[in-house]
Amino acid sequence: SKHEEAAPMIAAMYMDLGGVYLKAAQYAVAQGSLLPRAWEDRLQFAFNAVKPRPWKEIKGTLDREVGLSSFARVDETALAAASVGQVHRGTVKLEGDPVAIKVLYLDARRNMVQDLKNQRALCELVDQILKLGCKDTVRTVMDEFETNFPKELDLSNEVRNMQRAIDTFD
């Protein structure tokens, strides 16, 4: 079918584009039955195929955003990498507590607005070319994604959510 034929190309395109596009692929696949099955199968890679960025890039970002002087130690090897950032193990200088340090990729914030516009246009174009007939679904999903994605880049919001979880289970 046209879905099976297009799936490898769609997956390759999303992998090449990275960032917001990988997050969009994760979001769409997680919805379940939103996409054709062949696409869902091919886009599963978006959950675990992200390679960590070089330490030199991450170190610069961490130093600018938080300050390396806040840490007694930061492991150069990432614990995990995702579509918009990666996590490193570290130790807080003052308390000596071990911490997980999430560092957002600079281009995630810088490119977000344009990438979201491009993602919407891409989805609409794919729908049109493949005659999927799901323009309203694409619009609804993209509206929701555009509302929620910026929250992924708000680490203060993440800290508040973690504190709420701690308070709930403490």
Accessible surface in RSA format (square Angstrom, percent):
REM  Atomic radii and reference values for relative SASA: ProtOr
REM  Chains: A
REM  Algorithm: Lee & Richards
REM  Probe-radius: 1.40
REM  Slices: 20
REM RES _ NUM      All-atoms   Total-Side   Main-Chain    Non-polar    All polar
REM                ABS   REL    ABS   REL    ABS   REL    ABS   REL    ABS   REL
RES SER A   1    98.66  83.4  40.13  53.6  58.53 134.8  57.55 122.5  41.11  57.6
RES LYS A   2    97.30  47.5  87.86  53.9   9.44  22.5  65.08  58.6  32.22  34.3
RES HIS A   3    46.56  25.4  46.56  32.4   0.00   0.0  24.73  25.5  21.83  25.4
RES GLU A   4   103.16  59.2  92.69  70.1  10.47  24.9  52.96 102.4  50.20  41.0
RES GLU A   5   132.10  75.8 116.50  88.1  15.60  37.1  42.83  82.8  89.27  72.9
RES ALA A   6     7.36   6.8   7.16  11.1   0.20   0.4   7.35  10.4   0.01   0.0
RES ALA A   7     2.26   2.1   1.79   2.8   0.47   1.1   1.79   2.5   0.47   1.2
RES PRO A   8    48.85  35.6  43.33  39.5   5.52  20.1  44.19  36.5   4.66  28.9
RES MET A   9   121.65  63.0 113.35  75.0   8.30  19.8  77.55  65.9  44.10  58.4
RES ILE A  10    16.07   9.1  15.80  11.8   0.27   0.7  16.07  11.6   0.00   0.0
RES ALA A  11    10.54   9.7   9.92  15.3   0.62   1.4  10.26  14.4   0.28   0.7
RES ALA A  12    54.96  50.5  46.41  71.6   8.55  19.4  54.28  76.4   0.68   1.8
RES MET A  13    56.13  29.1  49.87  33.0   6.27  14.9  30.73  26.1  25.40  33.7
RES TYR A  14    17.85   8.3  17.85  10.2   0.00   0.0   5.84   4.4  12.01  14.8
RES MET A  15    78.81  40.8  67.85  44.9  10.96  26.1  67.31  57.2  11.50  15.2
RES ASP A  16   125.62  88.0  89.93  89.5  35.70  84.4  28.85  67.9  96.78  96.5
RES LEU A  17    88.23  49.1  62.78  44.9  25.45  64.0  64.99  45.6  23.24  62.6
RES GLY A  18    13.82  17.0   0.00   N/A  13.82  17.0  13.68  37.5   0.14   0.3
RES GLY A  19    20.75  25.6   0.00   N/A  20.75  25.6  14.27  39.2   6.48  14.5
RES VAL A  20     1.97   1.3   1.23   1.1   0.74   1.8   1.23   1.1   0.74   2.0
RES TYR A  21    13.41   6.3  13.41   7.6   0.00   0.0   6.87   5.2   6.54   8.1
RES LEU A  22     7.46   4.2   7.46   5.3   0.00   0.0   7.46   5.2   0.00   0.0
RES LYS A  23    36.74  17.9  36.74  22.5   0.00   0.0   9.52   8.6  27.22  29.0
RES ALA A  24     7.97   7.3   4.63   7.1   3.34   7.6   5.37   7.6   2.60   6.9
RES ALA A  25     1.92   1.8   0.00   0.0   1.92   4.4   1.92   2.7   0.00   0.0
RES GLN A  26    21.42  12.0  20.91  15.3   0.51   1.2   5.25  11.2  16.17  12.3
RES TYR A  27    42.90  20.0  38.45  21.9   4.45  11.6  42.10  31.6   0.80   1.0
RES ALA A  28    13.61  12.5  13.61  21.0   0.00   0.0  13.61  19.2   0.00   0.0
RES VAL A  29    12.42   8.2   6.14   5.6   6.28  15.1   6.14   5.3   6.28  17.0
RES ALA A  30    73.78  67.8  36.41  56.2  37.36  85.0  45.99  64.8  27.79  73.6
RES GLN A  31    84.65  47.3  54.86  40.1  29.79  70.9  11.77  25.0  72.88  55.3
RES GLY A  32    37.01  45.6   0.00   N/A  37.01  45.6  29.02  79.6   7.99  17.9
RES SER A  33   109.45  92.5  74.32  99.2  35.13  80.9  52.88 112.6  56.57  79.3
RES LEU A  34    51.09  28.5  24.52  17.5  26.58  66.8  29.86  21.0  21.24  57.2
RES LEU A  35    36.01  20.1  27.88  19.9   8.13  20.4  29.26  20.6   6.75  18.2
RES PRO A  36    30.38  22.1  17.35  15.8  13.02  47.3  29.67  24.5   0.71   4.4
RES ARG A  37   166.74  70.0 157.64  80.4   9.09  21.7  72.13  98.6  94.61  57.3
RES ALA A  38    16.08  14.8   7.03  10.9   9.05  20.6  12.95  18.2   3.12   8.3
RES TRP A  39    13.25   5.3  12.77   6.2   0.48   1.1  13.25   7.1   0.00   0.0
RES GLU A  40     9.58   5.5   9.58   7.2   0.00   0.0   0.79   1.5   8.79   7.2
RES ASP A  41    77.73  54.4  61.70  61.4  16.03  37.9  27.13  63.9  50.59  50.5
RES ARG A  42   124.08  52.1 116.06  59.2   8.02  19.1  23.01  31.4 101.07  61.3
RES LEU A  43     6.24   3.5   6.24   4.5   0.00   0.0   6.24   4.4   0.00   0.0
RES GLN A  44    86.62  48.4  83.41  61.0   3.21   7.7  37.73  80.3  48.89  37.1
RES PHE A  45    44.85  22.4  36.45  22.6   8.39  21.8  42.53  25.8   2.32   6.6
RES ALA A  46     0.40   0.4   0.00   0.0   0.40   0.9   0.14   0.2   0.26   0.7
RES PHE A  47    98.15  49.1  68.64  42.5  29.51  76.8  69.31  42.0  28.84  82.5
RES ASN A  48   129.05  89.0  94.07  90.9  34.98  84.2  38.18  91.9  90.87  87.8
RES ALA A  49    24.57  22.6  18.64  28.8   5.93  13.5  24.37  34.3   0.20   0.5
RES VAL A  50    32.13  21.1  15.30  13.9  16.83  40.6  17.38  15.1  14.76  40.0
RES LYS A  51   157.52  76.8 146.10  89.6  11.42  27.2 104.12  93.7  53.41  56.9
RES PRO A  52    73.39  53.5  54.93  50.1  18.45  67.1  54.93  45.4  18.45 114.7
RES ARG A  53    67.38  28.3  59.28  30.2   8.10  19.3  17.58  24.0  49.80  30.2
RES PRO A  54    90.98  66.3  78.41  71.5  12.56  45.7  90.52  74.7   0.46   2.9
RES TRP A  55    45.97  18.4  37.81  18.3   8.16  19.2  34.84  18.6  11.13  18.1
RES LYS A  56   181.78  88.7 169.79 104.2  11.99  28.6 115.49 104.0  66.29  70.6
RES GLU A  57    60.90  35.0  47.98  36.3  12.93  30.8  36.81  71.2  24.09  19.7
RES ILE A  58     0.72   0.4   0.72   0.5   0.00   0.0   0.72   0.5   0.00   0.0
RES LYS A  59    95.86  46.8  95.86  58.8   0.00   0.0  39.53  35.6  56.33  60.0
RES GLY A  60    22.18  27.3   0.00   N/A  22.18  27.3  21.37  58.6   0.81   1.8
RES THR A  61     3.58   2.5   3.58   3.6   0.00   0.0   2.62   3.5   0.96   1.5
RES LEU A  62     3.25   1.8   2.88   2.1   0.37   0.9   3.25   2.3   0.00   0.0
RES ASP A  63    73.85  51.7  63.58  63.3  10.27  24.3   5.67  13.3  68.18  68.0
RES ARG A  64   155.24  65.2 117.41  59.8  37.84  90.1  78.28 107.0  76.96  46.6
RES GLU A  65   103.56  59.5  69.22  52.4  34.34  81.8  21.09  40.8  82.47  67.3
RES VAL A  66    87.74  57.7  59.43  53.8  28.32  68.2  66.44  57.7  21.30  57.8
RES GLY A  67    14.18  17.5   0.00   N/A  14.18  17.5  14.02  38.5   0.16   0.4
RES LEU A  68    43.76  24.4  38.64  27.6   5.12  12.9  38.82  27.3   4.94  13.3
RES SER A  69    86.26  72.9  70.89  94.6  15.37  35.4  48.57 103.4  37.69  52.8
RES SER A  70    47.52  40.2  35.31  47.1  12.21  28.1  26.58  56.6  20.94  29.3
RES PHE A  71    27.20  13.6  17.05  10.6  10.15  26.4  17.05  10.3  10.15  29.1
RES ALA A  72    66.49  61.1  31.42  48.5  35.07  79.8  35.02  49.3  31.48  83.4
RES ARG A  73   105.75  44.4  98.16  50.0   7.59  18.1  70.48  96.3  35.27  21.4
RES VAL A  74    24.91  16.4   6.31   5.7  18.61  44.8   6.31   5.5  18.61  50.5
RES ASP A  75    44.48  31.2  39.43  39.2   5.05  12.0  14.43  34.0  30.06  30.0
RES GLU A  76   112.77  64.7 100.02  75.7  12.75  30.4  27.53  53.3  85.24  69.6
RES THR A  77   110.17  78.4 100.77 102.2   9.40  22.4  71.47  96.0  38.70  58.5
RES ALA A  78    18.77  17.3   0.43   0.7  18.35  41.7   0.43   0.6  18.35  48.6
RES LEU A  79    91.64  51.0  57.24  41.0  34.40  86.5  60.25  42.3  31.39  84.5
RES ALA A  80    56.73  52.2  47.48  73.3   9.26  21.1  56.63  79.7   0.11   0.3
RES ALA A  81    26.12  24.0   0.74   1.1  25.38  57.7   1.43   2.0  24.70  65.4
RES ALA A  82    46.05  42.3  43.50  67.1   2.56   5.8  46.05  64.9   0.00   0.0
RES SER A  83     3.26   2.8   0.05   0.1   3.21   7.4   0.61   1.3   2.66   3.7
RES VAL A  84     4.71   3.1   4.71   4.3   0.00   0.0   4.71   4.1   0.00   0.0
RES GLY A  85     1.62   2.0   0.00   N/A   1.62   2.0   1.35   3.7   0.28   0.6
RES GLN A  86     3.33   1.9   1.06   0.8   2.27   5.4   2.25   4.8   1.08   0.8
RES VAL A  87    38.01  25.0  38.01  34.4   0.00   0.0  38.01  33.0   0.00   0.0
RES HIS A  88     0.39   0.2   0.39   0.3   0.00   0.0   0.39   0.4   0.00   0.0
RES ARG A  89   112.48  47.2 112.42  57.3   0.06   0.1  24.12  33.0  88.35  53.5
RES GLY A  90     0.00   0.0   0.00   N/A   0.00   0.0   0.00   0.0   0.00   0.0
RES THR A  91    25.42  18.1  25.42  25.8   0.00   0.0  18.75  25.2   6.66  10.1
RES VAL A  92    35.23  23.2  35.21  31.9   0.02   0.0  35.21  30.6   0.02   0.1
RES LYS A  93   112.07  54.7  95.04  58.3  17.02  40.5  57.36  51.6  54.70  58.3
RES LEU A  94   163.12  90.8 129.99  93.0  33.13  83.3 132.70  93.2  30.42  81.9
RES GLU A  95   117.48  67.4  83.32  63.0  34.16  81.3  50.23  97.2  67.25  54.9
RES GLY A  96    42.47  52.4   0.00   N/A  42.47  52.4  22.26  61.1  20.21  45.3
RES ASP A  97    72.69  50.9  72.38  72.0   0.31   0.7  14.71  34.6  57.98  57.8
RES PRO A  98   108.38  79.0  91.69  83.6  16.69  60.7  92.06  76.0  16.32 101.4
RES VAL A  99    47.35  31.2  36.01  32.6  11.34  27.3  45.49  39.5   1.86   5.0
RES ALA A 100    75.88  69.8  45.10  69.6  30.78  70.0  45.85  64.6  30.03  79.5
RES ILE A 101    12.49   7.1   9.45   7.0   3.03   7.3  12.49   9.0   0.00   0.0
RES LYS A 102    68.58  33.5  53.57  32.9  15.02  35.8  31.85  28.7  36.73  39.1
RES VAL A 103     5.41   3.6   2.70   2.4   2.71   6.5   5.41   4.7   0.00   0.0
RES LEU A 104     8.06   4.5   3.63   2.6   4.43  11.1   3.63   2.6   4.43  11.9
RES TYR A 105     5.35   2.5   3.70   2.1   1.65   4.3   4.57   3.4   0.77   1.0
RES LEU A 106    69.21  38.5  63.23  45.2   5.98  15.0  66.07  46.4   3.14   8.4
RES ASP A 107    40.42  28.3  38.04  37.9   2.38   5.6   8.35  19.7  32.07  32.0
RES ALA A 108     7.57   7.0   1.22   1.9   6.36  14.5   7.52  10.6   0.05   0.1
RES ARG A 109   111.92  47.0  98.71  50.3  13.21  31.4  52.64  71.9  59.28  35.9
RES ARG A 110   171.26  71.9 134.86  68.7  36.40  86.7  76.47 104.5  94.79  57.4
RES ASN A 111    54.87  37.8  52.36  50.6   2.51   6.0   7.69  18.5  47.18  45.6
RES MET A 112    34.50  17.9  34.50  22.8   0.00   0.0  34.50  29.3   0.00   0.0
RES VAL A 113    92.95  61.2  90.66  82.1   2.29   5.5  91.93  79.9   1.02   2.8
RES GLN A 114    99.23  55.5  97.39  71.2   1.84   4.4  47.39 100.9  51.84  39.3
RES ASP A 115    27.25  19.1  27.25  27.1   0.00   0.0   0.00   0.0  27.25  27.2
RES LEU A 116    13.71   7.6  13.71   9.8   0.00   0.0  13.71   9.6   0.00   0.0
RES LYS A 117   124.24  60.6 116.70  71.6   7.54  18.0  71.42  64.3  52.82  56.3
RES ASN A 118    61.27  42.3  57.84  55.9   3.42   8.2  13.43  32.3  47.84  46.2
RES GLN A 119     4.00   2.2   4.00   2.9   0.00   0.0   0.00   0.0   4.00   3.0
RES ARG A 120    48.22  20.2  48.22  24.6   0.00   0.0  32.22  44.0  16.00   9.7
RES ALA A 121    58.58  53.9  51.69  79.8   6.89  15.7  55.35  77.9   3.23   8.6
RES LEU A 122    31.82  17.7  28.24  20.2   3.58   9.0  31.40  22.0   0.43   1.2
RES CYS A 123    27.18  20.6  21.63  24.1   5.56  13.1   5.36  13.6  21.82  23.5
RES GLU A 124    51.67  29.7  47.79  36.2   3.88   9.2  12.57  24.3  39.10  31.9
RES LEU A 125    89.92  50.1  87.70  62.7   2.23   5.6  89.39  62.8   0.53   1.4
RES VAL A 126    20.88  13.7  19.95  18.1   0.93   2.2  20.88  18.1   0.00   0.0
RES ASP A 127    11.46   8.0  10.46  10.4   1.00   2.4   0.68   1.6  10.78  10.7
RES GLN A 128   130.05  72.7 117.30  85.7  12.75  30.4  44.11  93.9  85.93  65.2
RES ILE A 129   110.34  62.8  91.10  67.9  19.24  46.4  97.23  70.0  13.11  35.6
RES LEU A 130    29.53  16.4  27.26  19.5   2.27   5.7  29.34  20.6   0.19   0.5
RES LYS A 131   163.51  79.8 140.06  85.9  23.45  55.8 106.37  95.7  57.14  60.9
RES LEU A 132    43.92  24.5  13.84   9.9  30.08  75.6  17.46  12.3  26.47  71.2
RES GLY A 133    74.77  92.2   0.00   N/A  74.77  92.2  40.17 110.2  34.60  77.5
RES CYS A 134    38.51  29.1  34.77  38.8   3.75   8.8  21.85  55.4  16.67  18.0
RES LYS A 135   108.38  52.9 105.87  65.0   2.50   6.0  50.06  45.1  58.31  62.1
RES ASP A 136   101.83  71.3  98.50  98.0   3.33   7.9  36.91  86.9  64.92  64.7
RES THR A 137    57.02  40.6  52.08  52.8   4.94  11.8  25.68  34.5  31.34  47.4
RES VAL A 138    21.00  13.8  17.21  15.6   3.79   9.1  21.00  18.2   0.00   0.0
RES ARG A 139    95.66  40.2  95.66  48.8   0.00   0.0  39.63  54.2  56.03  34.0
RES THR A 140    87.24  62.0  83.62  84.8   3.62   8.6  60.06  80.7  27.18  41.1
RES VAL A 141    29.15  19.2  27.99  25.3   1.16   2.8  29.15  25.3   0.00   0.0
RES MET A 142     5.78   3.0   5.78   3.8   0.00   0.0   1.07   0.9   4.71   6.2
RES ASP A 143    71.52  50.1  66.78  66.5   4.74  11.2  28.84  67.9  42.68  42.6
RES GLU A 144    86.00  49.4  79.67  60.3   6.33  15.1  25.93  50.2  60.07  49.0
RES PHE A 145     3.42   1.7   3.42   2.1   0.00   0.0   3.42   2.1   0.00   0.0
RES GLU A 146    52.16  29.9  43.42  32.9   8.73  20.8  15.90  30.7  36.26  29.6
RES THR A 147    87.45  62.2  72.57  73.6  14.88  35.5  54.46  73.2  32.99  49.9
RES ASN A 148    54.01  37.2  51.91  50.2   2.10   5.1  20.45  49.2  33.56  32.4
RES PHE A 149     2.23   1.1   0.04   0.0   2.19   5.7   2.14   1.3   0.09   0.3
RES PRO A 150    47.48  34.6  41.37  37.7   6.11  22.2  41.92  34.6   5.56  34.5
RES LYS A 151   112.73  55.0 104.80  64.3   7.93  18.9  70.56  63.5  42.17  44.9
RES GLU A 152    66.93  38.4  56.86  43.0  10.07  24.0  17.02  32.9  49.91  40.8
RES LEU A 153     8.23   4.6   5.83   4.2   2.40   6.0   6.17   4.3   2.06   5.5
RES ASP A 154    57.88  40.5  51.63  51.4   6.25  14.8  20.65  48.6  37.24  37.1
RES LEU A 155    53.92  30.0  51.29  36.7   2.63   6.6  51.48  36.2   2.44   6.6
RES SER A 156    67.14  56.7  59.03  78.8   8.11  18.7  23.01  49.0  44.13  61.8
RES ASN A 157    34.67  23.9  34.67  33.5   0.00   0.0   3.20   7.7  31.47  30.4
RES GLU A 158    57.25  32.9  55.52  42.0   1.73   4.1  25.48  49.3  31.76  25.9
RES VAL A 159    89.59  59.0  89.12  80.7   0.48   1.1  89.12  77.4   0.48   1.3
RES ARG A 160   122.90  51.6 119.08  60.7   3.83   9.1  61.98  84.7  60.93  36.9
RES ASN A 161    64.16  44.2  58.26  56.3   5.90  14.2  23.36  56.2  40.80  39.4
RES MET A 162   104.55  54.1 101.28  67.0   3.27   7.8  68.75  58.5  35.80  47.4
RES GLN A 163    88.30  49.4  87.48  63.9   0.83   2.0  37.32  79.4  50.98  38.7
RES ARG A 164   142.81  60.0 141.33  72.0   1.48   3.5  70.80  96.8  72.01  43.6
RES ALA A 165    47.45  43.6  41.21  63.6   6.23  14.2  46.63  65.7   0.82   2.2
RES ILE A 166    95.14  54.1  88.62  66.0   6.52  15.7  94.49  68.0   0.64   1.7
RES ASP A 167    92.27  64.6  70.35  70.0  21.93  51.8  29.20  68.7  63.07  62.9
RES THR A 168    98.22  69.9  65.50  66.4  32.72  78.0  52.07  69.9  46.15  69.8
RES PHE A 169   173.61  86.9 139.04  86.1  34.57  89.9 144.50  87.6  29.12  83.3
RES ASP A 170   148.11 103.7  87.45  87.0  60.67 143.5  37.71  88.8 110.40 110.1
END  Absolute sums over single chains surface
CHAIN  1 A    10241.8       8438.1       1803.7       5791.3       4450.5
END  Absolute sums over all chains
TOTAL         10241.8       8438.1       1803.7       5791.3       4450.5
